[in-house]
């Protein structure tokens, strides 16, 4: 079990994310302009999920995964058209031939019938509670002793033990809107949450908070799967994998990690 205080990292993350977005917006303007791609250039449409900051942000047509995909495919002269929608709808429309790829992959759906890329980062699902909370957390069962709010369909990613304990808890709930999830956590000091650490760190830099955020403690109980893209063809998968190795080697990947404050998985290594 990993446990630490997020106060210092949160302050550093705020500064890094704000500076990164200022730098990023200029580049996005150029990418979005009609002259950014030459006539006849190949375009690949990829579905990105909504409500998944900092991985994908529909409001600025960007995000860690969006920018990573663009950087990877640009090396092969391919322009990425990002379309944002909920995961369930994206899977259905991908199957109907409306795009050539999507992310993230739903573990309970038939995306394994498609072509899955190599991993580029991992989920960082964690349990968070306020540092002043009197509860003692040593094992998974302990997180259900109070009011726990998890992300939507958390059980699909966190395992059968989590599902069993959540089903028996009268004070467990899930929220689709993770902005609302984080706000409730910050306002209601009796509340604890299960959330991706990258999403949490990003959201608290953007929420209009009144007053200082208190110290928060983090516990990692979960085996977190790696994040991957899926594509409709093996050709696109191979192009992505080749480009991913290149952006990891030349520093582009690390620059995006720094901009968005991502905690990369140690298992995601350059081959």
One Martini backbone bead per residue (centre of mass of N, CA, C, O) as a GRO file, in nm:
protein
  271
    1UNK     BB    1   0.095   0.036   0.023
    2UNK     BB    2   0.032   0.371  -0.065
    3UNK     BB    3   0.142   0.674   0.120
    4UNK     BB    4   0.057   1.028   0.087
    5UNK     BB    5   0.108   1.369   0.049
    6UNK     BB    6  -0.037   1.629  -0.179
    7UNK     BB    7   0.040   1.927  -0.131
    8UNK     BB    8   0.307   1.978  -0.287
    9UNK     BB    9   0.224   1.858  -0.565
   10UNK     BB   10  -0.013   2.048  -0.614
   11UNK     BB   11   0.145   2.316  -0.639
   12UNK     BB   12   0.324   2.224  -0.875
   13UNK     BB   13   0.092   2.148  -1.070
   14UNK     BB   14  -0.035   2.423  -1.106
   15UNK     BB   15   0.205   2.564  -1.239
   16UNK     BB   16   0.255   2.366  -1.473
   17UNK     BB   17  -0.029   2.369  -1.605
   18UNK     BB   18  -0.060   2.670  -1.660
   19UNK     BB   19   0.193   2.702  -1.835
   20UNK     BB   20   0.129   2.479  -2.041
   21UNK     BB   21  -0.135   2.604  -2.158
   22UNK     BB   22  -0.012   2.860  -2.275
   23UNK     BB   23   0.175   2.707  -2.473
   24UNK     BB   24  -0.049   2.527  -2.612
   25UNK     BB   25  -0.254   2.727  -2.747
   26UNK     BB   26  -0.078   2.819  -2.981
   27UNK     BB   27  -0.050   2.539  -3.114
   28UNK     BB   28  -0.356   2.483  -3.150
   29UNK     BB   29  -0.416   2.706  -3.351
   30UNK     BB   30  -0.243   2.586  -3.578
   31UNK     BB   31  -0.376   2.301  -3.588
   32UNK     BB   32  -0.680   2.421  -3.646
   33UNK     BB   33  -0.599   2.527  -3.903
   34UNK     BB   34  -0.637   2.491  -4.245
   35UNK     BB   35  -0.303   2.509  -4.291
   36UNK     BB   36  -0.188   2.261  -4.120
   37UNK     BB   37  -0.278   2.094  -4.374
   38UNK     BB   38  -0.247   1.938  -4.651
   39UNK     BB   39  -0.355   1.846  -4.934
   40UNK     BB   40  -0.432   1.499  -4.902
   41UNK     BB   41  -0.401   1.433  -4.623
   42UNK     BB   42  -0.412   1.208  -4.390
   43UNK     BB   43  -0.700   1.102  -4.194
   44UNK     BB   44  -0.761   1.035  -3.841
   45UNK     BB   45  -1.019   0.910  -3.646
   46UNK     BB   46  -1.063   0.984  -3.292
   47UNK     BB   47  -1.192   0.875  -2.993
   48UNK     BB   48  -1.272   1.074  -2.708
   49UNK     BB   49  -1.334   1.122  -2.392
   50UNK     BB   50  -1.526   1.261  -2.179
   51UNK     BB   51  -1.447   1.352  -1.868
   52UNK     BB   52  -1.088   1.336  -1.905
   53UNK     BB   53  -0.906   1.492  -1.718
   54UNK     BB   54  -0.604   1.542  -1.900
   55UNK     BB   55  -0.648   1.352  -2.152
   56UNK     BB   56  -0.927   1.511  -2.232
   57UNK     BB   57  -1.031   1.835  -2.396
   58UNK     BB   58  -1.291   1.976  -2.555
   59UNK     BB   59  -1.256   2.294  -2.510
   60UNK     BB   60  -0.941   2.267  -2.659
   61UNK     BB   61  -0.869   2.025  -2.833
   62UNK     BB   62  -0.721   1.840  -2.603
   63UNK     BB   63  -0.455   1.663  -2.444
   64UNK     BB   64  -0.257   1.411  -2.378
   65UNK     BB   65  -0.378   1.204  -2.586
   66UNK     BB   66  -0.419   1.396  -2.822
   67UNK     BB   67  -0.124   1.499  -2.848
   68UNK     BB   68   0.006   1.224  -2.876
   69UNK     BB   69  -0.137   1.130  -3.134
   70UNK     BB   70  -0.042   1.367  -3.310
   71UNK     BB   71   0.263   1.322  -3.276
   72UNK     BB   72   0.275   1.033  -3.381
   73UNK     BB   73   0.129   1.070  -3.669
   74UNK     BB   74   0.299   1.309  -3.785
   75UNK     BB   75   0.547   1.114  -3.855
   76UNK     BB   76   0.337   0.998  -4.103
   77UNK     BB   77   0.149   1.229  -4.224
   78UNK     BB   78  -0.085   1.236  -3.998
   79UNK     BB   79  -0.406   1.342  -3.918
   80UNK     BB   80  -0.586   1.421  -3.622
   81UNK     BB   81  -0.925   1.362  -3.546
   82UNK     BB   82  -1.104   1.488  -3.281
   83UNK     BB   83  -1.356   1.307  -3.093
   84UNK     BB   84  -1.612   1.370  -2.850
   85UNK     BB   85  -1.725   1.106  -2.621
   86UNK     BB   86  -1.869   0.867  -2.482
   87UNK     BB   87  -1.769   0.546  -2.450
   88UNK     BB   88  -2.018   0.390  -2.548
   89UNK     BB   89  -2.061   0.549  -2.812
   90UNK     BB   90  -1.781   0.507  -2.932
   91UNK     BB   91  -1.796   0.199  -2.965
   92UNK     BB   92  -2.039   0.198  -3.156
   93UNK     BB   93  -1.919   0.391  -3.380
   94UNK     BB   94  -1.672   0.225  -3.441
   95UNK     BB   95  -1.828  -0.030  -3.535
   96UNK     BB   96  -1.972   0.164  -3.768
   97UNK     BB   97  -1.722   0.335  -3.906
   98UNK     BB   98  -1.665   0.647  -3.774
   99UNK     BB   99  -1.372   0.536  -3.710
  100UNK     BB  100  -1.014   0.433  -3.628
  101UNK     BB  101  -1.036   0.513  -3.311
  102UNK     BB  102  -0.976   0.470  -2.944
  103UNK     BB  103  -1.021   0.633  -2.612
  104UNK     BB  104  -1.067   0.433  -2.392
  105UNK     BB  105  -1.074   0.105  -2.280
  106UNK     BB  106  -1.316  -0.126  -2.233
  107UNK     BB  107  -1.305  -0.420  -2.041
  108UNK     BB  108  -1.629  -0.514  -2.114
  109UNK     BB  109  -1.572  -0.510  -2.412
  110UNK     BB  110  -1.503  -0.562  -2.778
  111UNK     BB  111  -1.211  -0.428  -2.830
  112UNK     BB  112  -1.045  -0.702  -2.865
  113UNK     BB  113  -1.126  -0.715  -3.179
  114UNK     BB  114  -0.916  -0.523  -3.210
  115UNK     BB  115  -0.628  -0.299  -3.217
  116UNK     BB  116  -0.384  -0.288  -2.975
  117UNK     BB  117  -0.181  -0.096  -2.822
  118UNK     BB  118   0.063   0.013  -2.666
  119UNK     BB  119   0.151   0.138  -2.380
  120UNK     BB  120   0.166   0.493  -2.230
  121UNK     BB  121  -0.006   0.450  -1.968
  122UNK     BB  122  -0.155   0.461  -1.639
  123UNK     BB  123  -0.355   0.412  -1.414
  124UNK     BB  124  -0.428   0.613  -1.090
  125UNK     BB  125  -0.595   0.463  -0.873
  126UNK     BB  126  -0.734   0.616  -0.575
  127UNK     BB  127  -0.745   0.691  -0.229
  128UNK     BB  128  -0.915   0.971  -0.072
  129UNK     BB  129  -0.841   1.177   0.218
  130UNK     BB  130  -0.851   1.364   0.480
  131UNK     BB  131  -0.602   1.430   0.705
  132UNK     BB  132  -0.813   1.476   0.959
  133UNK     BB  133  -0.910   1.205   0.950
  134UNK     BB  134  -0.982   0.938   1.184
  135UNK     BB  135  -0.936   0.725   0.995
  136UNK     BB  136  -0.826   0.389   0.939
  137UNK     BB  137  -0.605   0.280   0.668
  138UNK     BB  138  -0.514  -0.068   0.563
  139UNK     BB  139  -0.763  -0.164   0.390
  140UNK     BB  140  -1.013  -0.195   0.172
  141UNK     BB  141  -1.251  -0.206   0.380
  142UNK     BB  142  -1.198   0.085   0.510
  143UNK     BB  143  -1.320   0.273   0.273
  144UNK     BB  144  -1.638   0.185   0.362
  145UNK     BB  145  -1.701   0.337   0.644
  146UNK     BB  146  -1.780   0.572   0.471
  147UNK     BB  147  -1.820   0.820   0.243
  148UNK     BB  148  -1.818   0.698  -0.093
  149UNK     BB  149  -1.679   0.836  -0.405
  150UNK     BB  150  -1.691   0.729  -0.733
  151UNK     BB  151  -1.642   0.654  -1.033
  152UNK     BB  152  -1.775   0.555  -1.311
  153UNK     BB  153  -1.759   0.221  -1.312
  154UNK     BB  154  -1.535   0.119  -1.108
  155UNK     BB  155  -1.572  -0.198  -1.101
  156UNK     BB  156  -1.447  -0.249  -1.393
  157UNK     BB  157  -1.137  -0.168  -1.268
  158UNK     BB  158  -1.117  -0.276  -0.937
  159UNK     BB  159  -1.269  -0.535  -0.892
  160UNK     BB  160  -1.440  -0.775  -0.704
  161UNK     BB  161  -1.390  -0.672  -0.418
  162UNK     BB  162  -1.502  -0.393  -0.468
  163UNK     BB  163  -1.785  -0.477  -0.558
  164UNK     BB  164  -1.867  -0.625  -0.299
  165UNK     BB  165  -1.831  -0.383  -0.102
  166UNK     BB  166  -2.011  -0.177  -0.251
  167UNK     BB  167  -2.281  -0.343  -0.239
  168UNK     BB  168  -2.274  -0.337   0.096
  169UNK     BB  169  -2.281  -0.022   0.085
  170UNK     BB  170  -2.485   0.253   0.188
  171UNK     BB  171  -2.243   0.497   0.114
  172UNK     BB  172  -2.223   0.432  -0.188
  173UNK     BB  173  -2.104   0.609  -0.488
  174UNK     BB  174  -2.154   0.741  -0.826
  175UNK     BB  175  -1.989   0.961  -1.072
  176UNK     BB  176  -1.963   1.105  -1.379
  177UNK     BB  177  -1.888   1.382  -1.264
  178UNK     BB  178  -1.569   1.480  -1.161
  179UNK     BB  179  -1.613   1.763  -1.070
  180UNK     BB  180  -1.831   1.688  -0.859
  181UNK     BB  181  -1.660   1.489  -0.700
  182UNK     BB  182  -1.441   1.692  -0.605
  183UNK     BB  183  -1.621   1.905  -0.479
  184UNK     BB  184  -1.744   1.726  -0.263
  185UNK     BB  185  -1.481   1.656  -0.124
  186UNK     BB  186  -1.396   1.955  -0.050
  187UNK     BB  187  -1.664   2.031   0.106
  188UNK     BB  188  -1.691   1.735   0.226
  189UNK     BB  189  -1.514   1.611   0.500
  190UNK     BB  190  -1.666   1.312   0.508
  191UNK     BB  191  -1.545   1.261   0.234
  192UNK     BB  192  -1.455   1.011  -0.008
  193UNK     BB  193  -1.233   0.893  -0.280
  194UNK     BB  194  -1.229   0.750  -0.614
  195UNK     BB  195  -0.944   0.820  -0.830
  196UNK     BB  196  -0.762   0.957  -1.059
  197UNK     BB  197  -0.481   1.128  -0.995
  198UNK     BB  198  -0.459   1.298  -1.253
  199UNK     BB  199  -0.746   1.413  -1.243
  200UNK     BB  200  -0.735   1.543  -0.967
  201UNK     BB  201  -0.490   1.733  -1.008
  202UNK     BB  202  -0.623   1.886  -1.245
  203UNK     BB  203  -0.894   1.987  -1.124
  204UNK     BB  204  -0.778   2.163  -0.881
  205UNK     BB  205  -0.661   2.380  -1.095
  206UNK     BB  206  -0.975   2.458  -1.215
  207UNK     BB  207  -1.128   2.511  -0.980
  208UNK     BB  208  -1.349   2.735  -0.808
  209UNK     BB  209  -1.202   2.813  -0.522
  210UNK     BB  210  -1.275   2.879  -0.169
  211UNK     BB  211  -0.988   2.848  -0.069
  212UNK     BB  212  -0.796   2.620   0.079
  213UNK     BB  213  -0.668   2.318   0.032
  214UNK     BB  214  -0.646   2.054   0.199
  215UNK     BB  215  -0.503   1.794   0.317
  216UNK     BB  216  -0.414   1.489   0.142
  217UNK     BB  217  -0.464   1.139   0.133
  218UNK     BB  218  -0.299   0.849  -0.004
  219UNK     BB  219  -0.420   0.531  -0.149
  220UNK     BB  220  -0.298   0.211  -0.278
  221UNK     BB  221  -0.503  -0.084  -0.379
  222UNK     BB  222  -0.463  -0.100  -0.693
  223UNK     BB  223  -0.479  -0.256  -1.001
  224UNK     BB  224  -0.352  -0.083  -1.278
  225UNK     BB  225  -0.422  -0.038  -1.581
  226UNK     BB  226  -0.336   0.018  -1.896
  227UNK     BB  227  -0.322   0.250  -2.146
  228UNK     BB  228  -0.502   0.231  -2.463
  229UNK     BB  229  -0.540   0.189  -2.790
  230UNK     BB  230  -0.773   0.148  -3.064
  231UNK     BB  231  -0.797  -0.020  -3.386
  232UNK     BB  232  -0.912  -0.122  -3.712
  233UNK     BB  233  -0.597  -0.168  -3.770
  234UNK     BB  234  -0.277  -0.288  -3.789
  235UNK     BB  235  -0.146  -0.049  -3.926
  236UNK     BB  236  -0.216   0.166  -3.710
  237UNK     BB  237  -0.083   0.029  -3.476
  238UNK     BB  238   0.206   0.030  -3.592
  239UNK     BB  239   0.229   0.336  -3.628
  240UNK     BB  240   0.190   0.406  -3.335
  241UNK     BB  241   0.418   0.237  -3.205
  242UNK     BB  242   0.648   0.368  -3.360
  243UNK     BB  243   0.590   0.665  -3.275
  244UNK     BB  244   0.606   0.623  -2.970
  245UNK     BB  245   0.904   0.551  -2.953
  246UNK     BB  246   1.003   0.822  -3.068
  247UNK     BB  247   0.873   1.023  -2.854
  248UNK     BB  248   1.025   0.889  -2.615
  249UNK     BB  249   1.321   0.943  -2.719
  250UNK     BB  250   1.298   1.276  -2.797
  251UNK     BB  251   1.094   1.414  -2.552
  252UNK     BB  252   0.789   1.455  -2.615
  253UNK     BB  253   0.658   1.290  -2.395
  254UNK     BB  254   0.777   1.447  -2.150
  255UNK     BB  255   0.650   1.719  -2.220
  256UNK     BB  256   0.357   1.625  -2.183
  257UNK     BB  257   0.382   1.534  -1.894
  258UNK     BB  258   0.454   1.819  -1.787
  259UNK     BB  259   0.207   1.980  -1.882
  260UNK     BB  260  -0.019   1.763  -1.742
  261UNK     BB  261   0.084   1.605  -1.480
  262UNK     BB  262   0.174   1.321  -1.526
  263UNK     BB  263   0.178   0.981  -1.407
  264UNK     BB  264   0.386   0.761  -1.502
  265UNK     BB  265   0.447   0.446  -1.575
  266UNK     BB  266   0.705   0.228  -1.510
  267UNK     BB  267   0.614   0.014  -1.740
  268UNK     BB  268   0.661   0.252  -1.939
  269UNK     BB  269   0.887   0.178  -2.188
  270UNK     BB  270   1.160   0.203  -2.375
  271UNK     BB  271   1.271  -0.019  -2.633
   0.00000   0.00000   0.00000
